[in-house]
Amino acid sequence: MFITPAYAANGTAGLDLMGFLPMIAIFAVFWFLLIRPQQKKMKEHQKMLTALEKGDEVVTQGGVAGRVTKVGEAFLTVEIANGVEIQVQRSAVAGKLEKGTLKSL
C-alpha cells in the first residue's frame, strides 16, 4: 500500500557510455591544450639546465643576468659584474641568453 512498485530498467545496463562521452571529450581537450604543452615546456627547460656549461650567459628567475663561471652538480657560479660572483641553484636559471647579450645590457 505505501510501497511503490519497482519497474525494470528500459534495457540499459547501468553504465551509459553516452553520459560519459562529454566528460571524456572535456578531459581530452584539457589534456591537449594544458597538460601536454606544459610537460613539453618542462622537458625543454630541464634539457637546457643539464646542458649549461662554463661561459654560457643566463638569466635567473629573479631577473639577474650573468655569465656562468663554474658548474656544479646542483649549483652554478654566475658572474654578474666584473669580480662579482654569486652562486645560484640550477633550478633558479630561467633561461639561457644568446652570446653577447650581456654586452648590450
Contacts in CASP RR format, 6 or more apart in sequence:
PFRMAT RR
TARGET T0000
AUTHOR 0000-0000-0000
METHOD contacts of the structure
MODEL  1
MFITPAYAANGTAGLDLMGFLPMIAIFAVFWFLLIRPQQKKMKEHQKMLT
ALEKGDEVVTQGGVAGRVTKVGEAFLTVEIANGVEIQVQRSAVAGKLEKG
TLKSL
45 95 0 8 1.000
48 93 0 8 1.000
48 95 0 8 1.000
48 96 0 8 1.000
49 90 0 8 1.000
49 91 0 8 1.000
49 93 0 8 1.000
52 58 0 8 1.000
52 68 0 8 1.000
52 71 0 8 1.000
52 76 0 8 1.000
52 90 0 8 1.000
52 93 0 8 1.000
52 96 0 8 1.000
53 68 0 8 1.000
53 71 0 8 1.000
54 68 0 8 1.000
54 69 0 8 1.000
54 70 0 8 1.000
54 71 0 8 1.000
55 67 0 8 1.000
55 68 0 8 1.000
55 69 0 8 1.000
56 67 0 8 1.000
56 68 0 8 1.000
56 96 0 8 1.000
57 65 0 8 1.000
57 66 0 8 1.000
57 67 0 8 1.000
57 68 0 8 1.000
57 96 0 8 1.000
57 97 0 8 1.000
57 98 0 8 1.000
57 99 0 8 1.000
57 100 0 8 1.000
57 101 0 8 1.000
57 102 0 8 1.000
58 65 0 8 1.000
58 66 0 8 1.000
58 67 0 8 1.000
58 68 0 8 1.000
58 76 0 8 1.000
58 78 0 8 1.000
58 93 0 8 1.000
58 94 0 8 1.000
58 95 0 8 1.000
58 96 0 8 1.000
58 97 0 8 1.000
59 65 0 8 1.000
59 66 0 8 1.000
59 93 0 8 1.000
59 94 0 8 1.000
59 95 0 8 1.000
59 97 0 8 1.000
60 78 0 8 1.000
60 88 0 8 1.000
60 92 0 8 1.000
60 93 0 8 1.000
60 94 0 8 1.000
61 92 0 8 1.000
61 93 0 8 1.000
61 94 0 8 1.000
62 92 0 8 1.000
62 94 0 8 1.000
63 94 0 8 1.000
64 78 0 8 1.000
64 80 0 8 1.000
64 86 0 8 1.000
64 88 0 8 1.000
65 80 0 8 1.000
65 97 0 8 1.000
65 101 0 8 1.000
65 102 0 8 1.000
65 105 0 8 1.000
66 78 0 8 1.000
66 79 0 8 1.000
66 80 0 8 1.000
66 102 0 8 1.000
67 78 0 8 1.000
67 79 0 8 1.000
67 102 0 8 1.000
68 76 0 8 1.000
68 77 0 8 1.000
68 78 0 8 1.000
68 79 0 8 1.000
69 77 0 8 1.000
69 78 0 8 1.000
69 79 0 8 1.000
69 85 0 8 1.000
70 76 0 8 1.000
70 77 0 8 1.000
71 77 0 8 1.000
74 89 0 8 1.000
74 90 0 8 1.000
75 87 0 8 1.000
75 88 0 8 1.000
75 89 0 8 1.000
75 90 0 8 1.000
76 87 0 8 1.000
76 88 0 8 1.000
76 89 0 8 1.000
76 90 0 8 1.000
76 93 0 8 1.000
77 85 0 8 1.000
77 86 0 8 1.000
77 87 0 8 1.000
78 85 0 8 1.000
78 86 0 8 1.000
78 87 0 8 1.000
78 88 0 8 1.000
79 85 0 8 1.000
80 86 0 8 1.000
END
